[in-house]
Amino acid sequence: MSKVAEAKLNWCSIIDRNRELSREVQLANNYLDQVFEAVQTPLLVLQKEPLSVRKMNSACVNLLGDGSEASARRRLEYLLCWQEESPAELSNVRRLLQEGIPSPMGVADHILESTHREGEHLNALIAHIELIKGRSGGEYLISLDRSAAQSGHEKLLNDRYKLVDSTLTEQKLPDALQSIVCLCREYIGPEALIGVTTFNAETERLEYLVRPEGLSREACSAIDNALVVFGNGVHTTSSVLRKKTTTDFRDGDILAPRVMASALKAAGIKRWVSLPLLGINDQLLGTLDFFYKEAVVETPVSDKELAIPLHLASSTMERHLSINALRENARLEEFLRFFSQQLMTDPHRPDHSTFVAATNKLAAFMKVPSSSLRCWILDERDGNYRPVGTFRDQESSICSGLAGKDVRQWLSSEELLVHKSEFVASLEAEYQCLHLSTDHEFAHAIGISSNGSVNSNKRLIDQCLVFPLSADSTLEGFIVLGPQESRVVKKLNLLSTIAPILASAFARHRLIKSLMHQALYDRLTGLFNRHKIEEILHHEIDRSLRYQNPFSVMLFDIDHFKLVNDNYGHDMGDSMLLALSDLVRSTIRATDVIGRWGGEEFIVILTETPINKAVGVGNMVRRHVESYDFGIDTPLTISMGVAEFRPGDTAESLVKRSDVALYEAKNSGRNKVLPEVNQPPRA
């Protein structure tokens, strides 16, 4: 098929489609004509774009235009137009025409007729709108009905009740405040640009939730997010004074910074009136601001006229603040419960990874950077304090510690903050924390230094907060909240609540570690005790049976150790046992295991070692002991028995054979190493 033929075919299809649409339109018009003739209610058809009246029946003409169709059209188009001077009637219908009706729906709208009265009620026309064809550029069917309307006073009260109900039940605070702004316009007229701010307690600034419509973006940016300080703006001054404040930009005395005043003057603002929104106990919630562009406006905003909007705005903001506070408290309780459970249930590892994970979650919950939250913990091995790790997706690290004596001296010193005001002292007492100057020696020791721009002793924001972690009169560690972090009450409350939880967890960790050490290690020598050695023996037996690997056991004791105690005292004897343990531990391999079997008897498990090599290791240990200076006149010697694991052995039988060999070594002259008796040949 040629392109010309294809084009002709497409054109014919388009013509046929247009004819079909024309027939549908004609049928629809005929249907509307029948509807208009059949019903008694006045009906008319509107086309959305452009707004035009398609059809009217005679009842509608008589109702709107006093018998003149042209007059009826003019009045209807006037009621539905979107110009500023248009009346307030049919506002719902106009809104739906502007936004588009997604589906057939009815909307009741009033056209008051103040000239006709029946008793105490006004006559009114009730308008109902419905989509009848298409969604974009379609047609709408409007029906009108005359009924008795409420009196002006009753309607006003009803509207107020609906406004209060919708405002207090609105989930989004900006939408609720926008309704209050509309209410304010009813009282003072459309000449004022109205905005509503909310007070952010964390930053101590006023933030606009409802920006003044008609105010330029530059002017809005200049007045938004202003710090609540006297003279920093009319709204901030009103917040500080807790009363209505007015500034006329035509006068010289302007309660606003130069940049802010210039931006507002450039936007054509002549007067700025701000009223504080106060809650219970005179709590600052925000401000209600009125901006006037017309110089002729001389009548100030009346507090009496705006009493209802002010109370409604304060109640609405307090309600949302209360809801947010309840949600925040629930979130905090859930976090504290999770935090405590994690510290109680997670196993405590030597690398402190449990505490690193917990402090990571704490930093994430507080929404602070990793460099601003640090935690240090007591290392019971040397009494120093070390960080439990760096946070926020960084690997945990144990760096060189701080001497415990220095830390305790620093934290008990009154010189952490040289210029300690009464306010700072009260904060420290309330939240159990300390203020640390960034130029203090302690701050340098933990890696925090002053930026050098200001005297850090004089600015609270340039100081760290230190929360000691104390439990049972022991300083288990401390948390450091770095400078530049806002001192928000909820953050301070959280840290002061978390501090004893962490301190208890650290103390519990140390106690568990101490109990485990007592249960597994010999108190004098620090070697594994008999219970732990028996456990390791069972493990080695299972491993040898699985992989067919040999291993041997050496059992030795000190020759004539009773004479050492008798001649030099038990303190010297304990010192020699400790020195012997360290000497043997440094002589054998790292994979071998040494433990104290009892008294002056010791046992060594040589992994992956047959008996012939084990005897060589035993002689090497014996020679090292014989040549070592233990601080007595005579050399110290040991006797040793060696046995190798055989299939069918138990831990008891294996140790028994090495004990028999030790007995033979002692009876044959001491200071020697003997293998087990009746040793079978190796396969």
Secondary structure, 3 states (H helix, E strand, C coil): CCHHHHHHHHHHHHHHHHHHHHHHHHHHHHHHHHHHHHCCCCEEEEECCCCEEEEECHHHHHHHHCCCHHHHHHHHHHHHCCCCCCCCCCHHHHHHHHHCCCCCCCCCEEEEEEEEEECCEEEEEEEEEEEEECCCCCEEEEEEEEEEECCHHHHHHHHHHHHHHHHHHCCCHHHHHHHHHHHHHHHHCCCEEEEEEEEECCCCEEEEEECCCCCCHHHHHHHCCEECCCCCCHHHHHHHHCCCEEEECCCCCCCCCHHHHHHHHHCCCCEEEEEEEECHHHCEEEEEEEEECCCCCCCCCCCCCCHHHHHHHHHHHHHHHHHHHHHHHHHHHHHHHHHHHHHHHCCCCCCCHHHHHHHHHHHHHHCCCHHHEEEEEEECCCCEEEECCCCCCCCCCCCCCECHHHHHHHHCCCCCCCCCCHHHHHHHHHHCCEEEECCCHHHHHCCCCCCCCCCCCCCHHHEEEEEEEEECCEEEEEEEECCCCCCCHHHHHHHHHHHHHHHHHHHHHHHHHHHHHHHHECCCCCCECHHHHHHHHHHHHHHHHHHCCCEEEEEEEECCHHHHHHHHCHHHHHHHHHHHHHHHHHHCCCCCEEEEEECCEEEEEEECCCHHHHHHHHHHHHHHHHHCCCCCCCCCCEEEEEEECCCCCCHHHHHHHHHHHHHHHHHCCCCCEEECCCCCCCC
